[in-house]
Amino acid sequence: MLLSFFLFPFISMFSFYMHARLMAKRTIYSVRMIINS
């Protein structure tokens, strides 16, 4: 129980970090497409 309590913030921060990276890649890709066209 205590271990999961300590692990929960780490897992949520890791998933948030991965999601932010994915959104950044998608935004950069769409910006490049707009500039190229």
C-alpha distance matrix in Angstrom:
0.0 3.8 5.4 5.3 6.3 8.8 9.9 10.7 13.7 15.0 15.1 16.7 19.2 20.1 20.8 22.8 24.7 25.7 26.8 28.8 30.5 31.4 32.9 34.8 36.3 37.3 38.9 40.8 42.0 43.3 45.0 46.7 47.9 49.3 51.1 52.6 54.0
3.8 0.0 3.8 5.5 4.9 6.4 8.6 10.1 12.3 13.5 14.6 16.2 18.0 19.2 20.6 22.2 23.7 25.1 26.5 28.1 29.8 31.1 32.5 34.1 35.8 37.1 38.4 40.2 41.7 43.1 44.4 46.2 47.7 49.0 50.5 52.1 53.7
5.4 3.8 0.0 3.8 5.3 5.2 6.1 8.6 11.1 11.3 12.1 14.5 16.1 16.7 18.3 20.3 21.5 22.6 24.3 26.1 27.3 28.7 30.4 31.9 33.3 34.8 36.3 37.8 39.2 40.9 42.3 43.8 45.4 46.9 48.3 49.7 51.4
5.3 5.5 3.8 0.0 3.8 5.3 4.8 5.9 9.2 10.0 9.9 11.8 14.2 14.8 15.7 17.8 19.5 20.4 21.7 23.8 25.3 26.3 27.9 29.7 31.1 32.3 33.9 35.7 36.9 38.3 39.9 41.6 42.9 44.4 46.0 47.5 49.0
6.3 4.9 5.3 3.8 0.0 3.8 5.6 5.5 7.8 9.7 10.6 11.6 13.6 15.1 16.2 17.6 19.4 21.0 22.0 23.6 25.5 26.8 28.0 29.6 31.5 32.6 33.8 35.7 37.3 38.5 39.9 41.8 43.2 44.4 46.0 47.7 49.2
8.8 6.4 5.2 5.3 3.8 0.0 3.8 5.7 6.6 7.5 9.4 11.0 12.1 13.4 15.4 16.7 17.8 19.6 21.2 22.4 24.0 25.7 27.1 28.3 30.1 31.7 32.8 34.3 36.1 37.6 38.7 40.4 42.1 43.4 44.7 46.4 48.2
9.9 8.6 6.1 4.8 5.6 3.8 0.0 3.8 5.8 5.3 6.2 8.7 10.1 10.6 12.4 14.3 15.4 16.7 18.4 20.0 21.3 22.7 24.5 25.8 27.3 28.9 30.3 31.8 33.3 34.9 36.3 37.8 39.4 40.9 42.3 43.8 45.5
10.7 10.1 8.6 5.9 5.5 5.7 3.8 0.0 3.9 5.5 5.3 6.2 8.6 9.9 10.7 12.2 14.2 15.5 16.5 18.2 20.1 21.2 22.5 24.3 26.0 27.1 28.4 30.3 31.8 33.0 34.5 36.3 37.7 39.0 40.6 42.2 43.7
13.7 12.3 11.1 9.2 7.8 6.6 5.8 3.9 0.0 3.8 5.5 5.1 6.0 8.5 9.9 10.4 12.0 14.2 15.2 16.2 18.2 19.9 20.9 22.2 24.3 25.7 26.5 28.3 30.1 31.4 32.5 34.4 36.1 37.1 38.6 40.4 42.0
15.0 13.5 11.3 10.0 9.7 7.5 5.3 5.5 3.8 0.0 3.8 5.5 5.2 6.1 8.7 9.9 10.5 12.3 14.2 15.2 16.5 18.4 20.0 21.0 22.7 24.5 25.6 27.0 28.7 30.4 31.4 33.0 34.8 36.2 37.4 39.0 40.9
15.1 14.6 12.1 9.9 10.6 9.4 6.2 5.3 5.5 3.8 0.0 3.8 5.5 5.1 6.2 8.5 9.8 10.6 12.2 14.1 15.4 16.6 18.3 19.9 21.3 22.7 24.3 25.8 27.2 28.7 30.2 31.8 33.2 34.8 36.3 37.7 39.3
16.7 16.2 14.5 11.8 11.6 11.0 8.7 6.2 5.1 5.5 3.8 0.0 3.8 5.4 5.2 6.1 8.6 10.0 10.5 12.2 14.3 15.4 16.4 18.2 20.1 21.1 22.3 24.3 25.8 27.0 28.4 30.3 31.7 32.9 34.5 36.2 37.6
19.2 18.0 16.1 14.2 13.6 12.1 10.1 8.6 6.0 5.2 5.5 3.8 0.0 3.8 5.5 5.0 6.1 8.7 9.8 10.4 12.3 14.2 15.2 16.3 18.4 19.9 20.8 22.4 24.3 25.7 26.6 28.5 30.3 31.4 32.7 34.5 36.2
20.1 19.2 16.7 14.8 15.1 13.4 10.6 9.9 8.5 6.1 5.1 5.4 3.8 0.0 3.8 5.4 5.0 6.3 8.6 9.8 10.7 12.4 14.3 15.3 16.7 18.5 20.0 21.2 22.7 24.6 25.8 27.2 28.9 30.5 31.7 33.2 35.0
20.8 20.6 18.3 15.7 16.2 15.4 12.4 10.7 9.9 8.7 6.2 5.2 5.5 3.8 0.0 3.8 5.4 5.1 6.1 8.6 9.9 10.6 12.3 14.2 15.5 16.6 18.3 20.0 21.2 22.7 24.3 25.9 27.2 28.7 30.4 31.7 33.3
22.8 22.2 20.3 17.8 17.6 16.7 14.3 12.2 10.4 9.9 8.5 6.1 5.0 5.4 3.8 0.0 3.8 5.5 5.1 6.1 8.6 9.9 10.5 12.2 14.3 15.3 16.3 18.3 19.9 21.0 22.3 24.3 25.8 26.9 28.4 30.2 31.7
24.7 23.7 21.5 19.5 19.4 17.8 15.4 14.2 12.0 10.5 9.8 8.6 6.1 5.0 5.4 3.8 0.0 3.8 5.5 5.1 6.2 8.7 10.0 10.5 12.4 14.3 15.3 16.5 18.4 20.1 21.0 22.6 24.5 25.8 27.0 28.6 30.5
25.7 25.1 22.6 20.4 21.0 19.6 16.7 15.5 14.2 12.3 10.6 10.0 8.7 6.3 5.1 5.5 3.8 0.0 3.8 5.5 5.1 6.2 8.7 9.9 10.7 12.4 14.3 15.5 16.6 18.6 20.1 21.3 22.8 24.6 25.9 27.2 29.0
26.8 26.5 24.3 21.7 22.0 21.2 18.4 16.5 15.2 14.2 12.2 10.5 9.8 8.6 6.1 5.1 5.5 3.8 0.0 3.8 5.4 5.1 6.2 8.6 10.0 10.6 12.2 14.3 15.4 16.6 18.3 20.0 21.2 22.6 24.4 25.8 27.2
28.8 28.1 26.1 23.8 23.6 22.4 20.0 18.2 16.2 15.2 14.1 12.2 10.4 9.8 8.6 6.1 5.1 5.5 3.8 0.0 3.8 5.4 5.1 6.1 8.6 9.9 10.4 12.2 14.2 15.4 16.3 18.3 20.0 21.0 22.4 24.3 25.9
30.5 29.8 27.3 25.3 25.5 24.0 21.3 20.1 18.2 16.5 15.4 14.3 12.3 10.7 9.9 8.6 6.2 5.1 5.4 3.8 0.0 3.8 5.5 5.1 6.2 8.7 9.9 10.6 12.3 14.3 15.3 16.5 18.5 20.1 21.1 22.5 24.5
31.4 31.1 28.7 26.3 26.8 25.7 22.7 21.2 19.9 18.4 16.6 15.4 14.2 12.4 10.6 9.9 8.7 6.2 5.1 5.4 3.8 0.0 3.8 5.4 5.2 6.3 8.6 10.0 10.6 12.4 14.3 15.5 16.7 18.6 20.1 21.2 22.8
32.9 32.5 30.4 27.9 28.0 27.1 24.5 22.5 20.9 20.0 18.3 16.4 15.2 14.3 12.3 10.5 10.0 8.7 6.2 5.1 5.5 3.8 0.0 3.8 5.5 5.1 6.1 8.6 9.8 10.6 12.2 14.2 15.3 16.5 18.3 19.9 21.2
34.8 34.1 31.9 29.7 29.6 28.3 25.8 24.3 22.2 21.0 19.9 18.2 16.3 15.3 14.2 12.2 10.5 9.9 8.6 6.1 5.1 5.4 3.8 0.0 3.8 5.4 5.1 6.1 8.5 10.0 10.5 12.2 14.3 15.4 16.4 18.3 20.1
36.3 35.8 33.3 31.1 31.5 30.1 27.3 26.0 24.3 22.7 21.3 20.1 18.4 16.7 15.5 14.3 12.4 10.7 10.0 8.6 6.2 5.2 5.5 3.8 0.0 3.8 5.5 5.2 6.1 8.7 9.9 10.6 12.4 14.4 15.4 16.5 18.5
37.3 37.1 34.8 32.3 32.6 31.7 28.9 27.1 25.7 24.5 22.7 21.1 19.9 18.5 16.6 15.3 14.3 12.4 10.6 9.9 8.7 6.3 5.1 5.4 3.8 0.0 3.8 5.5 5.1 6.2 8.6 9.9 10.6 12.4 14.3 15.4 16.7
38.9 38.4 36.3 33.9 33.8 32.8 30.3 28.4 26.5 25.6 24.3 22.3 20.8 20.0 18.3 16.3 15.3 14.3 12.2 10.4 9.9 8.6 6.1 5.1 5.5 3.8 0.0 3.8 5.4 5.2 6.1 8.6 9.9 10.6 12.3 14.2 15.6
40.8 40.2 37.8 35.7 35.7 34.3 31.8 30.3 28.3 27.0 25.8 24.3 22.4 21.2 20.0 18.3 16.5 15.5 14.3 12.2 10.6 10.0 8.6 6.1 5.2 5.5 3.8 0.0 3.8 5.6 5.1 6.2 8.7 9.9 10.5 12.2 14.4
42.0 41.7 39.2 36.9 37.3 36.1 33.3 31.8 30.1 28.7 27.2 25.8 24.3 22.7 21.2 19.9 18.4 16.6 15.4 14.2 12.3 10.6 9.8 8.5 6.1 5.1 5.4 3.8 0.0 3.8 5.5 5.2 6.3 8.8 10.0 10.6 12.4
43.3 43.1 40.9 38.3 38.5 37.6 34.9 33.0 31.4 30.4 28.7 27.0 25.7 24.6 22.7 21.0 20.1 18.6 16.6 15.4 14.3 12.4 10.6 10.0 8.7 6.2 5.2 5.6 3.8 0.0 3.8 5.4 5.0 6.2 8.7 9.9 10.7
45.0 44.4 42.3 39.9 39.9 38.7 36.3 34.5 32.5 31.4 30.2 28.4 26.6 25.8 24.3 22.3 21.0 20.1 18.3 16.3 15.3 14.3 12.2 10.5 9.9 8.6 6.1 5.1 5.5 3.8 0.0 3.8 5.4 5.1 6.2 8.6 10.1
46.7 46.2 43.8 41.6 41.8 40.4 37.8 36.3 34.4 33.0 31.8 30.3 28.5 27.2 25.9 24.3 22.6 21.3 20.0 18.3 16.5 15.5 14.2 12.2 10.6 9.9 8.6 6.2 5.2 5.4 3.8 0.0 3.8 5.4 5.1 6.1 8.6
47.9 47.7 45.4 42.9 43.2 42.1 39.4 37.7 36.1 34.8 33.2 31.7 30.3 28.9 27.2 25.8 24.5 22.8 21.2 20.0 18.5 16.7 15.3 14.3 12.4 10.6 9.9 8.7 6.3 5.0 5.4 3.8 0.0 3.8 5.5 5.2 6.2
49.3 49.0 46.9 44.4 44.4 43.4 40.9 39.0 37.1 36.2 34.8 32.9 31.4 30.5 28.7 26.9 25.8 24.6 22.6 21.0 20.1 18.6 16.5 15.4 14.4 12.4 10.6 9.9 8.8 6.2 5.1 5.4 3.8 0.0 3.8 5.6 5.4
51.1 50.5 48.3 46.0 46.0 44.7 42.3 40.6 38.6 37.4 36.3 34.5 32.7 31.7 30.4 28.4 27.0 25.9 24.4 22.4 21.1 20.1 18.3 16.4 15.4 14.3 12.3 10.5 10.0 8.7 6.2 5.1 5.5 3.8 0.0 3.8 5.6
52.6 52.1 49.7 47.5 47.7 46.4 43.8 42.2 40.4 39.0 37.7 36.2 34.5 33.2 31.7 30.2 28.6 27.2 25.8 24.3 22.5 21.2 19.9 18.3 16.5 15.4 14.2 12.2 10.6 9.9 8.6 6.1 5.2 5.6 3.8 0.0 3.8
54.0 53.7 51.4 49.0 49.2 48.2 45.5 43.7 42.0 40.9 39.3 37.6 36.2 35.0 33.3 31.7 30.5 29.0 27.2 25.9 24.5 22.8 21.2 20.1 18.5 16.7 15.6 14.4 12.4 10.7 10.1 8.6 6.2 5.4 5.6 3.8 0.0
